Amino acid sequence: MPTVSYEDIAMPASVAIARTAPLYERVKSVIPAIEWPVFAGDIDAILTLKRERNAVILAHNYQTPEIFHCVADIVGDSLVLAREATQTDADVIVLAGVHFMAETAKLLNPDKTVLIPDTQAGCSLAASITAEDVRLLRQCYPGVPVVTYVNTSAAVKAQSDICCTSGNARKIIEGLGVDRVIMLPDEYLARNVAAETGVEIISWAGHCEVHELFTAEEIRALRKQHPGVIVLAHPECPPEVVAAADFAGSTAAMADYVGSTKPARVVLVTECSMADNVAVLNPATQFLRPCNLCPHMKRITLPKIRRALETLTHEVTIDPSVATPARAAVERMLAM
């Protein structure tokens, strides 16, 4: 791959601001004008670097608006990113998200260069379980299929029969046609899916550090303070939170709900940046924001994305002995 002369990319601040002005128009409802000069230089450089490197940026719904709406090529929840990653003809994929997402992109694109801008962008769910834990569960429950949430390491995926996301978990579980499954590692997602399907689910005590903080009391207080507000909750929330909401679904499902029903006022019970990104596309809806920040997602910034493209770091690699069975579990999910 040719070396890029990055000195040629650097532009005076005023030029970068002018060149990125159309992008600011897109996000001005959620980014104050005084902040844009801080972002413009990196955005301008990233757009040039993407062309030079034949690179694409995949951004999760929890990324900040200047990333999600201004430099990303493919955006969405884990399921969308997994699907779309297989369709790109780029040489380089930059994953603006957390490490397990970059691993999934690499699993599905073994011949491409996959980069994660910050190797410390982890996930409490992925950290909650190991491959050895899954092997021990198989010993305890022989013959019971293992469904692994995509919020796990490649090593854990390699020990599973099939993966799922919050958006397709019910479909995957019901599609197996069995009465009992092991579903890992999110306890609340497993309990919420069990309530929908009637399938006996053996779960793990893993929790998302963002969604486990929400309470049903918060929702009741919101409804009292803002009569008529529509509450949308992520299924990684505790079951009592999901029960108190008007709708529960993946980040993509929440975004679709707002776009199709156009509520006057809404609260998204999930990560903070999600509301900002959906608000850009739905200016007539008022978004209340009793949200929680994901510290791992917020490790991904414009300067780090720029640096990743400049230096082609940090490259994601997966041992072939892990990659082969892990890829099979992800591909089974996509096939369903």
Backbone hydrogen bonds, N-H to C=O, Kabsch-Sander energy under -0.5 kcal/mol:
donor,donor_aa,acceptor,acceptor_aa,energy
6,Y,4,V,-1.2
8,D,5,S,-0.9
9,I,6,Y,-0.7
10,A,6,Y,-1.4
15,V,12,P,-0.6
16,A,12,P,-2.2
17,I,13,A,-2.6
18,A,14,S,-2.0
19,R,15,V,-2.7
20,T,16,A,-1.8
21,A,18,A,-1.0
23,L,20,T,-0.7
24,Y,20,T,-1.9
25,E,21,A,-1.9
26,R,22,P,-0.8
27,V,23,L,-1.0
27,V,24,Y,-0.6
28,K,24,Y,-1.2
30,V,27,V,-2.1
31,I,27,V,-1.6
35,E,32,P,-1.6
36,W,32,P,-0.8
36,W,33,A,-0.7
38,V,35,E,-1.3
39,F,35,E,-0.9
39,F,36,W,-1.1
40,A,36,W,-2.4
41,G,37,P,-0.7
43,I,39,F,-2.4
44,D,40,A,-2.8
45,A,41,G,-2.1
46,I,42,D,-2.8
47,L,43,I,-2.3
48,T,44,D,-1.5
49,L,45,A,-2.9
50,K,46,I,-2.5
51,R,47,L,-1.2
52,E,48,T,-2.2
53,R,49,L,-2.6
54,N,50,K,-0.9
55,A,50,K,-2.3
56,V,92,V,-2.2
58,L,56,V,-0.5
58,L,94,V,-2.7
59,A,57,I,-0.5
59,A,74,I,-2.9
60,H,96,A,-2.2
61,N,76,G,-1.2
63,Q,60,H,-2.1
67,I,64,T,-1.5
68,F,64,T,-2.9
69,H,65,P,-2.6
70,C,65,P,-0.5
71,V,67,I,-1.6
72,A,67,I,-1.7
73,D,57,I,-2.6
74,I,57,I,-2.0
76,G,59,A,-1.4
81,L,77,D,-2.5
82,A,78,S,-2.2
83,R,79,L,-2.4
84,E,80,V,-3.1
85,A,81,L,-1.9
86,T,82,A,-0.6
86,T,83,R,-1.1
87,Q,84,E,-1.6
88,T,84,E,-0.7
91,D,54,N,-2.3
92,V,54,N,-1.6
93,I,113,T,-3.0
94,V,56,V,-2.8
95,L,93,I,-0.6
95,L,115,L,-2.8
96,A,58,L,-3.4
96,A,94,V,-0.9
97,G,95,L,-1.5
99,H,121,A,-3.2
101,M,98,V,-1.0
102,A,98,V,-1.4
103,E,99,H,-2.4
104,T,100,F,-2.1
105,A,101,M,-2.3
106,K,102,A,-2.1
107,L,103,E,-2.7
108,L,104,T,-1.9
109,N,105,A,-0.9
112,K,109,N,-1.9
113,T,91,D,-2.2
114,V,112,K,-0.7
115,L,93,I,-3.2
116,I,314,H,-2.3
121,A,118,D,-1.7
122,G,120,Q,-1.8
127,A,123,C,-2.2
128,S,124,S,-0.6
128,S,125,L,-1.0
129,I,126,A,-0.8
134,V,130,T,-1.5
135,R,131,A,-2.2
136,L,132,E,-2.2
137,L,133,D,-2.0
138,R,134,V,-2.2
139,Q,135,R,-1.6
140,C,136,L,-1.9
141,Y,137,L,-2.2
144,V,141,Y,-1.8
147,V,145,P,-0.6
147,V,182,I,-3.5
148,T,146,V,-0.6
148,T,162,I,-2.6
149,Y,147,V,-0.5
149,Y,184,L,-3.5
150,V,164,C,-2.3
152,T,150,V,-2.5
157,K,153,S,-2.3
158,A,154,A,-2.2
159,Q,156,V,-1.4
160,S,157,K,-1.8
161,D,146,V,-2.2
162,I,146,V,-1.6
163,C,329,A,-1.7
164,C,148,T,-1.6
169,A,165,T,-1.1
172,I,168,N,-2.7
173,I,169,A,-2.8
174,E,170,R,-2.7
175,G,171,K,-2.1
176,L,172,I,-0.9
176,L,173,I,-0.8
177,G,174,E,-1.1
178,V,173,I,-0.5
181,V,200,E,-2.3
182,I,145,P,-2.9
183,M,181,V,-0.6
183,M,202,I,-2.5
184,L,147,V,-2.5
187,E,185,P,-0.8
187,E,206,G,-2.5
188,Y,206,G,-0.5
190,A,186,D,-2.1
191,R,187,E,-2.3
192,N,188,Y,-2.6
193,V,189,L,-2.5
194,A,190,A,-2.5
195,A,191,R,-1.8
196,E,192,N,-0.9
196,E,193,V,-0.5
197,T,193,V,-2.1
198,G,194,A,-2.5
200,E,179,D,-2.5
202,I,181,V,-3.1
202,I,200,E,-0.5
203,S,201,I,-0.7
206,G,185,P,-1.8
206,G,204,W,-1.2
212,E,208,C,-2.4
213,L,210,V,-0.8
214,F,211,H,-1.0
219,I,215,T,-1.3
220,R,216,A,-2.4
221,A,217,E,-2.3
222,L,218,E,-2.3
223,R,219,I,-2.4
224,K,220,R,-1.8
225,Q,221,A,-2.2
226,H,222,L,-2.9
229,V,226,H,-2.0
230,I,265,R,-2.1
232,L,230,I,-0.5
232,L,267,V,-2.7
233,A,247,F,-2.7
234,H,269,V,-1.6
237,C,234,H,-2.2
241,V,238,P,-1.4
242,V,238,P,-1.9
243,A,239,P,-2.6
244,A,240,E,-1.0
245,A,241,V,-0.8
245,A,242,V,-0.9
246,D,231,V,-2.2
247,F,231,V,-1.4
249,G,233,A,-2.0
254,M,250,S,-2.6
255,A,251,T,-2.3
256,D,252,A,-2.4
257,Y,253,A,-2.3
258,V,254,M,-2.2
259,G,255,A,-2.3
260,S,256,D,-2.3
261,T,257,Y,-2.7
262,K,258,V,-2.0
266,V,286,Q,-2.4
267,V,230,I,-2.4
268,L,288,L,-0.6
269,V,232,L,-3.8
269,V,267,V,-0.7
270,T,268,L,-1.9
272,C,292,N,-1.3
274,M,271,E,-1.1
275,A,271,E,-0.6
275,A,272,C,-1.0
276,D,272,C,-1.0
277,N,273,S,-2.4
278,V,274,M,-2.3
279,A,275,A,-2.5
280,V,276,D,-1.6
281,L,277,N,-0.7
281,L,278,V,-0.6
282,N,278,V,-0.7
282,N,279,A,-0.8
285,T,282,N,-1.7
286,Q,264,A,-2.8
287,F,285,T,-0.5
288,L,266,V,-2.6
288,L,286,Q,-0.6
291,C,289,R,-1.5
292,N,270,T,-1.3
298,K,294,C,-1.8
299,R,296,H,-1.4
300,I,297,M,-1.6
301,T,299,R,-0.6
305,I,301,T,-2.2
306,R,302,L,-2.8
307,R,303,P,-2.3
308,A,304,K,-2.3
309,L,305,I,-2.0
310,E,306,R,-2.3
311,T,307,R,-2.5
312,L,308,A,-1.7
313,T,308,A,-0.8
316,V,114,V,-2.9
317,T,315,E,-0.5
322,V,319,D,-1.6
323,A,319,D,-3.1
324,T,320,P,-2.1
326,A,322,V,-2.0
327,R,323,A,-3.0
328,A,324,T,-1.7
329,A,325,P,-1.7
330,V,326,A,-1.9
331,E,327,R,-2.9
332,R,328,A,-2.1
333,M,329,A,-1.4
334,L,330,V,-2.3
335,A,331,E,-2.1
336,M,332,R,-1.1
336,M,333,M,-0.8
